Amino acid sequence: MSKARQSTGATIAAHAVLIVYTIIALFPVFVIVINSFKTRQAIFREPLTLPDSDSFSLIGYQTVLKQGDFFLYFQNSMIVTVGSLFFILLFGAMAAFALAEYRFRGNMLMGLYLALGIMIPIRIGTVAILEMMVQTGLVNTLWALILVYTAQGLPLAVFILSAFMKQVSDDLKNAGRIDGLSEYKIFFRLVLPLVRPAMATVAVFNMIPIWNDLWFPLILAPSEQTKTLTLGSQVFIGQFVTDWNAVLSALSLAILPVMALYVVFSRQLIRGITSGAVK
Amino acid sequence: MAEVTIRDLRKSYGAIEVIHGLDIDIADGEFVVLVGPSGCGKSTLLRMIAGLEGISSGKISIGDRVVNNLPPAERDIAMVFQNYALYPHKTVAANMAFALRMKRMDKAEIETRVARAAEVLGLTPYLGRYPRALSGGQRQRVAMGRAIVRNPQVFLFDEPLSNLDAKLRVQMRTEIRELHQRLSTTTVYVTHDQIEAMTMADKIVVLRDGHIEQIGSPLDVYDHPANTFVASFIGSPAMNMIDTMVQRNGAEAWVEVEGAHIDLSARSELEDRQEITLGIRPEHLTLSDTGMSGKVLVIEPTGSEIHVVVRMGGKDATAIFRTRHPFKPGEAISLTPDPENIHIFDRETGQRLT
């Protein structure tokens, strides 16, 4: 490890690159947030300046919060995201465990079949999904979204989790069997805690696309009662007039919960990675 | 505590049979070591006793129960694994208590049992630690503690020492042996290391390719190997094997090996021109003027003794000396076998000729 102590120059360069990248990545978010605190005129006149005493205004937030349904949209998005993640992780981990742990006829084929879903985007099947939902009467329910997102997330979840579960030592599972654990308990009490970092990875991968999705809420659950936040924010975007204050405020608020979830999972992620590396 | 009886045990994967009808009797309190080269089926056999591997045909009983179809947890066994298999997310105490908690045992009883096992194994200061904060030897002890607290009828060990360094291995060997003397629980121990087998076992079972080659006490197996495989597998350095042919003239029988005349008249069953393999342990070779002649190839001093590899008529033989002769590579020496300790095997079948 001759390069363990890098020169100051290299360190500065590395930080510079990372800082530039961070600025580029955060810039749009920053613009959205500062403009959500400005008056309409200020947004258009000087979109890049910070709000001052003249231009500061909470009108956007007032509009959003007065619109009573906003909290409902918020709640819908939360239910759909958390529900989908729960089912993706539960069923994904169970399928991955079966594929990784048991030898049975068609194990390989089953794995390939599940992996196929990674390559084929689920949106191709939108029409068929809509027909199915209409027939089962699930249109305009949150279940429609949860089911679709679960299906969408499962292939990658199974793929990642089964790779991790194969690394869990057989002896450990056998020790569990001798200690009198049922296969379910081995799964829940031995294997799941050990693949927690992988679960966090899968959760993070799936969470953001689900939270931000506009496509399926628009098609499967556009009713007032089931609108998600992303869809709900669209009411402020009209054909002729767009209430930018409200749109920007809604988007700013929408960032918060997903950020909170991310912090929860990413801490797991980092802990998992470091504990694995040090061994 | 219980005896373990194995009758005509077989295991096949598809059409391939890997265990071919084994019969083993393990007495109550006995320490039995299953030993053999990789792929001989010793671990499979252990896992079949544990119930982790199905049985194709035959019968395994522990005590007076046939356990063929019982799940591992109901066989009243405890197993120690090669890589310890400690639950990494549980503390030492929780690891040891886990099986008992699964049985819904009384909390106070669990605590006394864990405390006692920790005491026995010197783990009391580490009860609150996680496995990752322990050294290899300590982890091994926790794995044993987990087995002890259950107070099972049979202990199963699957190469428990092979992940430890040489010094620790010797130390743990003694500890396991001592533990067995204290608890005298029936124990089945799998290893590929013949020294572990010799030093620890009451009874050794030598396996090869799913067959039993020999069952006996360590010294019995060492002194009377049943065939050339056991003879060369048990003992280090390995027994010297010399292919030769018997010459008989009336009551006199002998072989000529590299200029040495070795008298075998005591073995009246040997016939003229019979093809045999002589087996001579390295420690049963002594220097003499009339022995088998060869050239010194390599000298390996171990401190307490000197191992000398000698090239004799195209084959290498090893001799052990406890005195420090100043051997030099290339030096011509001649070695005589101790006539009391010559093993004779049929060259064709490899079986011992008594």
Interface residues (C-beta under 8 A of the other chain):
Chain A: S169 D171 L172 N174 A175 R177 I178 D179 G180 L181 K185 L190 P193 L194 S275 K279
Chain B: R47 A50 G51 L52 P71 P72 A73 I77 A78 M79 F81 Q82 N83 Y84 A85 L86 Y87 P88 H89 F98 A99 M102 K103 R132 R146 D158
